[in-house]
C-alpha cells in the first residue's frame, strides 16, 4: 500500500523487477556455465572429502548431499556451455552427456 508521500505505483515496481530479471538471465547466460562447473567441482571435492575424512556416509548427510548437488551443478555447467556454443567444454563432459540416461537431454547431437 502506498503511503501519503509515496509516488511510486505498482507498474514501476514491476518494470524494475522485469529489468532485474532480464539482467539476471543475461548474466547467467554469460557467466553461468563456468561458475556452475567451478562451484560444482568445489562441492564434489568437499562432499567426497568429508565422507572420506569422517569415514562414513550416514554420520552426516550433508556430505553426500553436497557431492550430489555438486555433480548436478557440474553437469548443468557443461550443458549450458554446450547449449550456448554447440560444442562440449571437455571430453569428460562430452562422455558423461553421451551416457544412455543423459544423451536424450544433450544439447549437442552426435553422429
N, C-alpha and C positions, 0 to 999 in steps of 0.2 A: 504494500500500500504506500502510496506517495504521501509524504507529509506536506504541510502548507508551503514550505520553501523549496520543495523538490520539483525540479522542472523536467526530470527525465521521464520518459514514458517507456512502456514495455517494448515498443518497437526498437528503440535504440539499444536496449539490453540484448534483444535477440540478434540484432545486427552485429553487436560486439561479440557475442558468443559464436555466431556463424563465422566471423572473421578469425577468431581464435581457433576454431575447429579446422578451418582451411589451412592456417599456418601450421598447426599441429600435424595435419596429414602430409603437408609438403615436407616438413622436417623429418617425419617418419619415413617418407619415401626416399629422401636424400641420404639420411644417416642411419636409418633403422636396421639395415642388413648388417652392417659392421658392428653396430652396438649390440644387436641381438646375438651375433656369433661370439663376441668378446664376453659379454655377460654370461652367456650360456656356458662357455668353457670355464669361466671362473666358478660358476655354481656347480658344474660337474666335478671339478677338482676339489672344491670344498666339501661336497656331499660324499664323494668316494673317499676322500682323505679322512673325513670324520668317521665314516664307517670303519676304515682300516685302523685308525688310532683307537677307537673305542672297542674294536673287535666284535662289534655286534650291530645288526641291522635293527633289532627290535628295542634296544635300550632307549634310543632317542629317535623317534620317527622323523625328526627334522632333516636328518642327513639323507635318507633315501628320497624324501620329497624334494630336497634341493637338487639331487642328482637328476631326477626325472624332469623337473622344471627346467634345469639347465640343458638337458638333452632336447627338450621341446623348443627352447629358445634358439639353440644352435641350429636345429632343423629349420625353424622359421626364418632365421637369418639367411641360410642357404637358399631357401625357397624364394624369399624376397629378392635376393640378388639375381637369381635365375629368371624370375619374372620380369625384372627391370631390364636386364642386359641380354637375355636369351642364351646365356651360357652359364656353366657352373663355376663357382669360385675356386673349388678344389676338386681333385679326383676323389677324395674321400666323400665329399658331399654328393658328387655325382653317383658314386656307387651306392651310397645309402639310399638315395632317392630312386634308384633302379630296383630296389628290393620289391618283391611281389606285393606287399601290403601298402607300399607308398607310391609305387610307379603310376597309379591312376591319378594321383594328385600332382604329379610333376608338371611344372610349367614349361619344361623343355622336352619336346618329344625326341626320342632317339630312334634310329632306324634299325 
